Amino acid sequence: MKITINGLSVNIFGSPEKQSIIFVHGFPYDHSMWDFQIEALQNNYYCVAYDVRGLGESIVGDGQYTMEFFVDDLFSVINELKLVKPVLCGLSMGGYISLRAIERDQNIFSGLILCDTRADADDNGAKLRRSANINLINTEGLIKFTDLFVANCFADETPQEQEKLFLTTLHKTHKQNPAGVKGCIFAIMSRTDTTPFLPQIKIPTLVICGAFDRLTPPPVMRELAARIPTAEFSAIPHAGHMTPLENPEMVNDLILGFMEKLK
């Protein structure tokens, strides 16, 4: 079922009587990147997957976003659906949103799953690359940007070995609103550093990283996990930055095992 909350397109699956899990997608994708996980979990859990503001079918508005706006949106979904102690699962930008949400109020969550993300804010080099990407969209168009960006998100072998999956994911990004995509880049490049908060995370945490992730490499995520007292770390073979899509079987097994421990 799909509903609208605060301008966000929110997709819900399963029974609201069961333990809830919220999926927050990465940039520049939409909620459908979690389809394999939702298929595996929806019979036993209440799955919520929404499109982040500016992407998918959610409102674009003026394209002026901050990470705080994204976290406010997440809390609005939790409040509107009256979710009690949901598990929060975010990938990449979704991980940035999740970490900041946990920093603001971890007591409303029962668990945290971080996929292919990082806690540190952009350094000067990263900010310059983000600025160059905004300029690329302005000068050469969204498709040129997404063609370059999405290819870097997958392991080298994925476009050949899982061609349909790769092309379907890529073509979805072509349909995004350029203003929304640029707004997300602004929010990402201006986000705060959540690294100092990591040792204060008390809820159970699962950290997942693709073995061939070029954007948030395993050493970076292993160090992130080491700073969280409650964290377990797993590297996913045959996957780059898009672990839920590239190796869904292993990701599903890890998430199902993690959810089972929370009961």
C-alpha positions in Angstrom: 0.0 0.0 0.0 1.2 3.5 -0.8 0.3 6.6 1.1 1.5 10.2 1.3 2.9 11.7 4.5 4.2 15.2 4.6 4.7 15.1 0.8 6.6 11.9 1.0 5.6 8.8 -1.0 5.5 6.0 1.7 5.2 2.3 0.9 4.0 -0.1 3.6 4.0 -3.9 3.6 2.9 -6.5 6.1 1.0 -6.2 9.3 1.3 -3.1 11.6 0.9 -5.4 14.5 4.4 -6.8 13.9 7.9 -5.4 14.6 8.4 -2.5 12.2 11.5 -1.8 10.1 12.0 1.4 8.1 14.2 1.4 5.0 15.9 4.6 3.9 17.4 4.4 0.4 20.6 5.9 -1.0 21.3 8.7 -3.5 20.1 9.0 -6.2 17.7 6.1 -6.0 14.3 5.4 -4.6 12.6 3.0 -2.2 12.6 0.2 -4.8 16.2 -0.6 -4.1 14.9 -2.4 -1.0 12.5 -4.7 -3.0 14.4 -7.9 -2.3 14.6 -7.2 1.4 10.9 -6.3 1.7 10.0 -9.5 -0.2 12.0 -11.5 2.3 10.7 -9.7 5.4 7.1 -8.6 4.8 5.5 -11.8 6.0 7.0 -11.5 9.5 7.6 -7.8 9.8 6.0 -4.4 9.1 8.1 -2.9 6.4 8.1 0.8 5.6 10.0 2.1 2.6 9.7 5.7 1.5 11.1 8.0 -1.2 13.4 10.6 0.3 12.3 14.2 -0.4 13.3 15.2 -4.0 13.6 11.6 -5.2 11.2 8.9 -6.5 7.6 10.0 -6.2 8.1 12.3 -3.2 7.7 16.1 -3.3 10.5 18.1 -4.8 9.5 21.6 -3.6 12.2 24.2 -4.0 15.1 21.8 -4.0 16.7 23.5 -0.9 17.3 20.6 1.4 19.4 19.9 4.5 20.1 16.6 6.3 18.0 18.0 9.2 15.0 18.3 6.8 15.5 14.6 5.8 15.6 13.5 9.5 12.5 15.6 10.2 10.8 13.7 7.3 11.8 10.4 8.8 10.4 11.3 12.2 7.1 12.5 10.5 6.7 9.0 8.9 7.3 7.4 12.3 4.8 9.7 14.0 2.1 9.4 11.4 2.3 5.6 11.3 2.6 5.5 15.1 5.5 3.1 14.9 6.7 1.8 18.2 10.5 1.1 18.5 11.1 0.5 14.7 14.4 -0.8 13.4 16.1 1.7 11.2 17.9 0.6 8.0 19.7 3.0 5.8 22.2 2.8 2.9 24.7 5.5 1.9 22.7 8.8 2.1 20.1 6.7 4.0 22.8 5.9 6.4 23.6 9.6 6.9 19.9 10.2 7.6 19.8 7.2 10.0 22.9 8.2 12.0 21.7 11.7 12.5 18.2 10.4 13.5 19.9 8.1 16.0 22.0 11.0 17.3 18.9 13.1 17.8 16.9 10.4 19.6 18.1 6.8 19.7 15.5 5.9 22.3 12.7 5.7 19.8 14.4 2.9 17.9 15.1 -0.8 18.8 17.9 -1.4 16.3 20.1 0.1 13.6 21.3 -1.3 10.3 23.9 0.7 8.4 24.7 -0.4 4.8 27.6 1.1 2.8 27.7 4.5 4.5 30.0 6.6 6.6 29.7 8.8 9.7 32.2 11.5 8.8 31.2 14.6 7.0 32.5 15.6 3.6 36.1 17.0 3.7 37.1 19.8 1.3 37.9 17.4 -1.5 34.5 15.7 -1.3 32.8 19.1 -1.2 34.6 20.1 -4.4 33.5 16.8 -6.1 29.9 17.4 -5.0 30.1 20.9 -6.4 31.5 19.6 -9.7 28.6 17.1 -9.9 26.0 19.9 -9.5 27.8 21.8 -12.3 27.8 18.7 -14.4 24.0 18.4 -14.0 23.6 22.0 -14.9 25.8 22.0 -17.9 25.5 18.4 -19.4 22.3 17.1 -17.8 21.1 14.6 -15.3 21.6 11.5 -17.4 25.3 12.3 -18.0 25.7 12.6 -14.2 23.8 9.5 -13.3 25.5 7.4 -15.9 28.8 8.2 -14.3 27.7 8.0 -10.7 25.6 4.8 -10.8 28.4 2.8 -12.6 30.7 3.7 -9.7 28.2 2.3 -7.2 28.3 -1.2 -8.4 31.1 -3.8 -8.4 33.0 -4.1 -11.7 31.4 -7.4 -12.7 27.8 -6.4 -11.8 26.8 -4.6 -15.1 27.8 -7.7 -17.1 26.7 -10.5 -14.7 23.5 -8.8 -13.6 22.8 -6.6 -16.7 19.0 -6.4 -16.3 19.3 -5.4 -12.6 22.0 -2.8 -13.4 20.1 -1.2 -16.3 16.8 -1.1 -14.5 18.4 0.7 -11.6 20.2 3.1 -13.9 17.2 3.9 -15.9 15.2 4.8 -12.8 17.8 7.4 -11.9 17.4 9.0 -15.4 13.8 9.8 -14.4 14.6 11.7 -11.2 14.0 15.4 -11.0 17.2 17.3 -11.5 16.3 19.9 -8.9 15.6 17.1 -6.4 18.9 15.4 -7.2 20.9 18.6 -6.8 19.0 19.4 -3.5 20.1 16.0 -2.2 23.7 16.8 -3.1 23.5 20.0 -1.2 22.1 18.2 1.8 24.9 15.5 1.7 27.7 18.0 1.3 26.5 20.1 4.2 25.8 17.3 6.7 27.3 17.2 10.1 29.9 14.7 11.3 28.3 12.0 13.5 31.6 10.2 14.3 31.8 11.6 17.8 28.4 10.1 18.6 29.2 6.5 17.5 30.5 5.4 21.0 27.2 6.6 22.5 25.1 4.3 20.4 23.5 1.8 22.8 21.0 0.0 20.5 21.9 -3.2 18.6 23.6 -2.3 15.3 24.4 -4.2 12.2 27.0 -2.8 9.8 27.1 -4.1 6.2 29.6 -3.3 3.5 30.1 -4.6 0.0 33.6 -6.2 -0.4 34.2 -4.2 -3.6 32.6 -0.9 -2.4 34.6 2.0 -3.9 32.6 4.8 -2.2 32.6 3.5 1.4 35.3 0.8 1.3 35.3 -2.0 3.9 38.2 -0.5 6.0 36.1 2.7 6.4 33.0 0.8 7.5 35.0 -1.6 9.7 36.3 1.3 11.6 32.8 2.8 11.9 31.6 -0.5 13.3 34.5 -0.6 15.7 33.5 2.7 17.2 30.0 1.5 18.0 30.0 -0.7 21.2 27.0 -2.8 20.0 27.9 -3.3 16.4 28.5 -6.4 14.3 30.3 -6.0 11.0 29.8 -8.1 7.8 31.5 -7.7 4.4 29.3 -8.8 1.5 31.1 -10.7 -1.4 30.2 -10.0 -5.0 28.9 -6.6 -4.2 30.0 -2.9 -4.4 28.1 0.0 -2.9 24.7 -1.5 -3.7 24.7 -4.6 -1.5 20.9 -5.0 -1.1 20.7 -5.3 -4.9 23.9 -7.0 -5.8 23.9 -9.8 -3.2 20.3 -9.8 -1.7 20.5 -13.3 -0.4 23.3 -12.6 2.0 22.0 -9.2 3.0 18.6 -10.8 3.6 20.1 -13.5 5.8 22.0 -11.0 7.8 19.0 -8.7 8.3 16.7 -11.6 9.2 19.2 -12.9 11.7 19.6 -9.4 13.2 15.8 -9.0 13.5 15.4 -12.4 15.1 17.9 -11.4 17.8 15.8 -8.4 18.7 12.7 -10.5 19.6 
